[in-house]
Amino acid sequence: MAKKQRKPKNSFFQFLNDNSIKVILGVVASSSFAIAFGQEKISQWVSLSSSSDSACLNQFYRDVPPYLMKDSLKKDSYSLCFNGFNVGYSGVSKTPLWVAEALTPARLSQKIPREDNFHEEDRVSAKHRATLADYRGSGYDRGHMAPNADMPNKAAQSDSFSLANMVPQAPKNNQQVWRELEEATRAIVTKQKQDVYVVTGPVFAGKKLKTIGNGVIVPTAVYKAVYMPKTGAIGAYYAPNDNSLKVRIVSVCYLEEQLGINLFPQLTEEQKRNTYKLPLTGNAVKANQKIEYSNWDAESQCAEEVSEENLQALQREFKSSGSGSSTSSATGGAIDNATQDAIVKQLIDALLQYILQLLK
């Protein structure tokens, strides 16, 4: 007599059992997604955008600077506006914590021959300032965070050699790995004709950190977060600050958890969890080939949202630090339809990608 076949387990309930945490995350993501699509909410994301009176703020995505979430990072910090980039500087590490740039095809069409002009930053108090002597004989390069090759004019090029834009960088990391990643970022702009917002800086991980000179802290790693509004592509390069030539691509949320900084306050958590296959060299960038999607980061803890009041206060710091810039607070402007459509599309893509990952 043939044995009676067992009834297969209900695959749907088995899926729920095996993926309970993921399902919960999916529900949370879906709920926040549904709430986010109201016109009122979209307007709130971009309500800090109208600051056309300050060229300084133009280096940030929608004119909003990265925000330091930890009080310890705010100690002895400086908001510095330069020609072509901005710096969130720490008098504790005597390095930038982040450096922001807005790269455009027009900006990078200008080719400025390199003229080295390393100098100390006189807007920083002497006790918080890195000096040329600190780097001398240290074995580390004075590593640009906003690279000289990104600069559109002589004034910006000179500013890029301020030590407020430098970290102690391992020679091979600076001269090979980081140079190639900088070239790749520029290639996205020049070959694909799209704007790229960049935030670059050091990572200080661990309790025992090395210093050079008079207390300049050596980063354990360096990062470069990039966002492309035209396509929604986003992600970050993360490289240990050594001569290993290693580099990996992570989500912006991963970086925010490591750093304690909200790198792009005007992006949603859903957008920052997306990770794209960023190119590692300039040659890897093709004019008519979109950057491919990689994965959704469901594990990392994204930075919390920052209140409009706190963001406006930070905007005023940068506006007042810029030459001849207005100190009035930023007020919200109307979001254009194209930008609204792009935000909606990116959020839909984010949710769909996450659902696809759950079903794999």
C-alpha positions, 0 to 999 in steps of 0.5 A: 500500500502506497504511503500517504504523502505528507501535506507540504507546509504552507510556504507563506507561513514558512516565509513569515517564520523564517523572515519575521524580522525582515517582514517587520522592517518591510512593514515599517518601510512600507508605512513610512513610504505611504506617509511620505507621499503626501504633498505636505511631507514632500514640501517639508523635506525641501522646505529649507531650500531657498537660500539663493543669496548665499553661494556658500550654501550651494555646495550642499544638497538643497542648501542643507549642511551635514549635521553633527548628531553627537554633542562630543563632535560639536566641541570646538567645531567650526563651520567654514565656507570656502570657494568651491567647498565647505568644511565642518572642522573639529578643533579636537581632531584638528581635521575636518569631520566632513567636507561638502562639494557640489560637482557639476559639468560646468564646474568641472569643464574648467581645467586649472593647472595645479599650484601647491599652496599648503597653508594653515587656516587662520580662521581657526584658533591657534590651539585648534589649528593643524600646522605645516610642522605637524605633518613634517616627517610624520610619514603621512600625506596632507590628504585633500578631502575636497581635491584640487582637481575639483576646483573651478578657479584659482581662488578655489584651488588656493582654498583647497590647500588649507590644512582645514581641508586635510587629514593625515593620509597613508601615502598609498591610500592618498596617491592611488586608491583615493586618487582613483575614487576622486577620478571616478566621481569626476567621471560620473559628472563629466561623462554622464552629464549629471550633478553629484553632491559629495561629502568626504571626510575621516573616520575615527574608530576605536579608543586608541587613535594615533596622532602626529605633531601637536595632536593631529589625530590620524583617521582609521579610515576615509569616506566619500558619500555621493548622491546623484539627484538626476538618477537617484544613485547613492552610496559611499566609498569607505577605505581604511587609512593604510597602504592596503589599497582596500576599498568597499562600497557601503550605504550612507546609513552605514556611514552615518551610524559609524560617524554620528553625522547626518550626511544628507539631512534632506534625503529620506531614510529610504533613500539613504538605505539604497546602495549602488555599484559605484565605479572604482575608477574613471575608466569604469564610468561609461557615458550611456551606462547607468550605475547599477543598483546593488542592495538595500541596507536594512541593518544599519542605523540611519541618523535621526531626522534633524529639526528644521530649527536646528538646520536653519541655525546651521545654515546661518552659521555657514551663511555668516562665515561666507564673504559678504553673505546674508545672515537672514534665516532660510525660508522654504520655497516651492518645490518644482514638479520635476524634483517632486517627481524625482523624489517620488520615483526614488522612494518607489524604487527603494521600496520595490528593491527592498521587497525584491530582496525579501523575496529572494 
